[in-house]
Amino acid sequence: MSVREILEQRRSVRHYDPHYKLDSETLATWIEGASKSPNGNNIQATRYLVIDDPDLKNLLLPIAFNQQQVTEASVLIVVLGDYQAFEKENIINIHEDGFQKGYFDASLRDYLANAAIQYYLNKSKEDLKLELVRDASLASMSLVLLANEAGLHTITMSGYDSEQLKSALQISDRYEDVMLIAIGKGIKQGHKTVRHVVDKVIYKNKI
């Protein structure tokens, strides 16, 4: 299917075959693909905590307001943003790696790394959180598209208690939880949804 066809056919699926198992290798290829998504200064801050242990899923069920896809989908992914990605060492290492692979010369390496370091230097925690949420959301959409391209089903979830989730999974404050994504084999198609006509969401030159 084309990207357009996937977008037209995709639904948020809430009912999954609990016996279907998504193999780790396939999921890893999708995450690798999602990592190619646009991200600020290429600092690559998005992380994926894959939950497939039934006991952990059951633990998370009430934290996610008893949404059954948490336990029935093959995997539940906690999409995270890593605040350590903003650190100088990470930025330098990434750009050095690009230089070593021949993607740019030393002059551009230094310019890009220094520009990124300065960009994040005086940003507030809220500013950095926005950067993480933006990048993780772009990566999450890519992951959803790849899973749907392969014939599986997904749902993105913001309906959960963030503090309880981080406590249950022992996620430190180094990470910002952005969303949950359930992936599996749907047994009931998600319902269609009404979307605004395009003229209602486009502004040209001014609002």
C-alpha positions as CSV (number, residue, x, y, z in Angstrom):
1,M,0.0,0.0,0.0
2,S,1.0,3.6,-0.5
3,V,1.4,5.9,2.4
4,R,-1.8,7.6,1.3
5,E,-3.7,4.2,1.3
6,I,-2.4,3.4,4.8
7,L,-3.6,6.8,6.1
8,E,-7.0,6.3,4.5
9,Q,-7.5,2.7,5.9
10,R,-5.8,3.0,9.3
11,R,-8.1,2.8,12.3
12,S,-7.5,2.9,16.1
13,V,-8.1,-0.8,16.9
14,R,-9.1,-1.7,20.5
15,H,-9.7,-5.4,20.2
16,Y,-6.8,-7.8,19.5
17,D,-6.1,-11.5,19.3
18,P,-4.4,-12.2,22.6
19,H,-2.7,-15.3,21.2
20,Y,-0.9,-13.5,18.4
21,K,2.8,-12.9,19.0
22,L,4.8,-10.3,17.2
23,D,8.3,-11.5,16.8
24,S,11.1,-9.2,18.2
25,E,13.1,-9.1,15.0
26,T,10.1,-7.7,13.0
27,L,9.4,-5.1,15.7
28,A,13.1,-4.1,15.7
29,T,13.1,-3.5,12.0
30,W,10.1,-1.2,12.4
31,I,11.7,0.7,15.2
32,E,14.9,1.0,13.1
33,G,12.7,2.5,10.4
34,A,11.0,4.9,12.8
35,S,14.4,6.1,13.9
36,K,14.9,7.6,10.5
37,S,12.1,10.1,11.3
38,P,12.9,13.8,11.5
39,N,14.3,14.9,14.8
40,G,15.8,18.1,16.1
41,N,19.5,18.4,15.4
42,N,19.6,14.6,14.9
43,I,20.1,14.1,18.7
44,Q,18.0,10.9,18.5
45,A,16.2,11.3,21.8
46,T,13.4,8.8,21.3
47,R,13.4,5.5,23.2
48,Y,11.0,2.5,23.0
49,L,10.2,0.4,26.1
50,V,8.6,-2.8,24.7
51,I,6.3,-4.5,27.1
52,D,5.3,-8.1,26.2
53,D,5.4,-9.8,29.6
54,P,1.8,-10.7,30.5
55,D,2.3,-9.9,34.2
56,L,3.6,-6.4,33.4
57,K,0.6,-5.9,31.1
58,N,-1.8,-6.9,33.8
59,L,0.0,-4.5,36.2
60,L,-0.4,-1.7,33.7
61,L,-4.0,-2.4,32.9
62,P,-5.6,-0.3,35.7
63,I,-2.9,2.4,35.2
64,A,-4.2,2.7,31.7
65,F,-7.8,2.9,32.9
66,N,-8.6,-0.7,32.1
67,Q,-8.3,-0.4,28.3
68,Q,-8.2,-4.0,27.2
69,Q,-5.8,-3.5,24.4
70,V,-3.1,-3.1,27.0
71,T,-3.2,-6.8,27.8
72,E,-4.6,-8.2,24.5
73,A,-2.3,-6.6,22.0
74,S,0.9,-8.5,21.2
75,V,3.1,-5.6,22.5
76,L,2.6,-2.4,24.3
77,I,5.3,0.2,23.6
78,V,6.0,3.0,26.0
79,V,7.4,5.8,23.9
80,L,10.0,7.9,25.8
81,G,12.1,10.9,25.3
82,D,15.6,10.8,26.8
83,Y,16.7,14.1,28.4
84,Q,20.3,12.9,28.3
85,A,20.2,13.3,24.5
86,F,20.5,17.1,25.0
87,E,23.9,16.7,26.7
88,K,27.0,17.9,25.0
89,E,28.7,14.5,24.9
90,N,25.8,12.9,23.0
91,I,25.7,15.7,20.5
92,I,29.4,15.6,19.8
93,N,29.5,11.8,19.5
94,I,26.6,11.7,17.0
95,H,28.2,14.3,14.8
96,E,31.6,12.7,15.1
97,D,30.1,9.4,13.9
98,G,28.6,11.2,10.9
99,F,32.0,12.6,10.1
100,Q,33.7,9.2,10.4
101,K,31.1,7.8,8.0
102,G,31.9,10.5,5.5
103,Y,28.5,12.2,5.6
104,F,30.2,15.7,6.1
105,D,33.6,17.2,6.5
106,A,35.2,18.3,9.8
107,S,34.1,21.9,9.3
108,L,30.4,21.0,9.0
109,R,30.7,18.5,11.8
110,D,31.9,21.2,14.2
111,Y,29.4,23.7,13.0
112,L,26.4,21.4,13.4
113,A,27.5,20.1,16.8
114,N,28.2,23.6,18.2
115,A,24.9,24.9,16.8
116,A,23.0,22.1,18.5
117,I,24.8,22.6,21.8
118,Q,24.1,26.3,21.8
119,Y,20.5,25.8,20.8
120,Y,19.7,23.6,23.8
121,L,22.0,25.4,26.3
122,N,19.6,27.8,27.9
123,K,16.3,26.1,27.2
124,S,13.9,25.4,30.2
125,K,12.7,22.0,31.2
126,E,9.4,22.8,29.5
127,D,11.2,23.8,26.3
128,L,13.1,20.5,26.3
129,K,10.0,18.5,27.0
130,L,8.4,20.1,24.0
131,E,11.4,19.0,21.9
132,L,11.1,15.4,23.2
133,V,7.4,15.2,22.6
134,R,7.7,16.6,19.1
135,D,10.5,14.2,18.1
136,A,8.8,11.1,19.7
137,S,5.5,11.9,18.1
138,L,7.1,12.0,14.6
139,A,8.8,8.6,15.3
140,S,5.6,7.2,16.7
141,M,3.7,8.0,13.6
142,S,6.3,6.3,11.5
143,L,6.1,3.2,13.7
144,V,2.3,3.2,13.3
145,L,2.6,3.4,9.5
146,L,5.1,0.6,9.3
147,A,3.0,-1.7,11.5
148,N,-0.1,-1.0,9.5
149,E,1.9,-1.5,6.2
150,A,2.7,-5.0,7.4
151,G,-1.0,-5.8,8.0
152,L,-1.1,-5.4,11.7
153,H,-3.1,-2.9,13.8
154,T,-2.3,-0.2,16.3
155,I,-3.7,2.4,18.7
156,T,-1.9,5.3,20.2
157,M,-2.8,6.0,23.8
158,S,-2.5,9.0,26.1
159,G,-5.1,7.7,28.5
160,Y,-3.0,6.5,31.4
161,D,-1.6,7.8,34.7
162,S,1.9,9.0,34.0
163,E,3.2,8.9,37.6
164,Q,1.8,5.5,38.2
165,L,3.2,4.2,35.0
166,K,6.7,5.5,35.6
167,S,6.6,4.1,39.2
168,A,5.4,0.6,38.1
169,L,8.0,0.4,35.4
170,Q,10.7,2.1,37.4
171,I,11.3,4.8,34.8
172,S,13.5,7.5,36.1
173,D,13.1,11.3,35.6
174,R,15.7,11.0,32.9
175,Y,12.9,10.0,30.6
176,E,9.7,11.8,29.5
177,D,6.8,9.4,28.8
178,V,5.1,10.6,25.6
179,M,2.5,7.9,24.7
180,L,1.7,4.3,24.6
181,I,1.3,2.3,21.4
182,A,-0.4,-1.0,21.3
183,I,0.4,-3.3,18.3
184,G,-1.1,-6.6,17.4
185,K,-3.5,-8.5,15.2
186,G,-6.9,-6.8,15.4
187,I,-10.0,-9.0,15.6
188,K,-12.5,-6.1,15.3
189,Q,-12.0,-3.2,13.0
190,G,-11.9,0.2,14.6
191,H,-14.8,2.5,13.8
192,K,-14.5,5.2,11.2
193,T,-14.1,8.8,12.4
194,V,-15.2,12.1,11.1
195,R,-12.4,14.5,10.1
196,H,-12.7,18.1,9.2
197,V,-12.9,19.1,5.6
198,V,-9.5,20.3,4.5
199,D,-10.6,23.9,4.0
200,K,-11.4,24.1,7.7
201,V,-7.8,23.3,8.8
202,I,-5.8,25.3,6.2
203,Y,-4.8,28.9,6.8
204,K,-2.9,30.8,4.1
205,N,-0.4,33.5,5.1
206,K,-2.5,34.6,8.1
207,I,-5.0,33.3,10.7
